[in-house]
Amino acid sequence: MLRGRIADACVHLCFVCVIALAVNGAPRKACSHQTIRNVQSLIGKASGLLWLDCRLYTPTMEDYKQNCPSATLRCFSEEMKVLLSEWRSAGTPHSFEFTLTRDLSKLAKLLKKTDSECLQCERLQERNAGHFLSVLNSTLLRMNFEHC
């Protein structure tokens, strides 16, 4: 039987290991409530920036449903960088732009699906920013319905 400091150290070490497993071992949900709010905010601003005529590769809901959710969200993330860069150059920066693209990338990683038969982003149809944001919003809402 352990006594004294060695026993105390063993108890603390076990406690730390249990906490680490609880924090890191818990599966993360692919939920995106704040991301949806950010996208909806951008949808409201998109109508005032139609003159920019941004064209973005836009996945469809079918792309998401056909076993390609990870590839779909990666495409949305990369194209969101393009959109926000265009808007920033036009003098319309957004305080959450880094957070938004980072969150989309994280969501893509959480959805561990094979992408071997998924279309690459550059092979998708180009659509305007309003349509792009609308499809992104619908995709995130569906994802929340499925995973939250």
FENHU-V177234 format. One record per backbone hydrogen bond with DSSP energy under -1.0 kcal/mol. NH is the residue of the N-H (numbers start at 1). CO is the residue of the C=O. If there is no record, write none. Layout:
nh/co
NH/CO
NH/CO
This chain:
nh/co
8/4
9/5
10/6
11/7
12/8
13/9
14/10
15/11
16/12
17/13
18/14
19/15
20/16
21/17
22/18
23/19
24/20
25/21
31/29
36/32
37/33
38/34
39/35
40/36
41/37
42/38
43/39
44/40
45/41
46/42
49/46
52/49
53/50
56/127
58/125
64/60
65/61
66/62
67/65
72/68
73/69
74/70
75/71
76/72
77/73
78/74
79/75
80/76
81/77
82/78
83/79
84/80
85/81
86/82
87/83
88/84
89/85
90/86
91/88
92/87
97/94
100/96
101/97
102/98
103/99
104/100
105/101
106/102
107/103
108/104
109/105
110/106
111/107
112/110
113/111
118/115
123/120
124/121
127/56
132/128
133/129
134/130
135/131
136/132
137/133
138/134
139/135
140/136
141/137
142/138
143/139
144/140
145/141
146/142
147/143
148/144
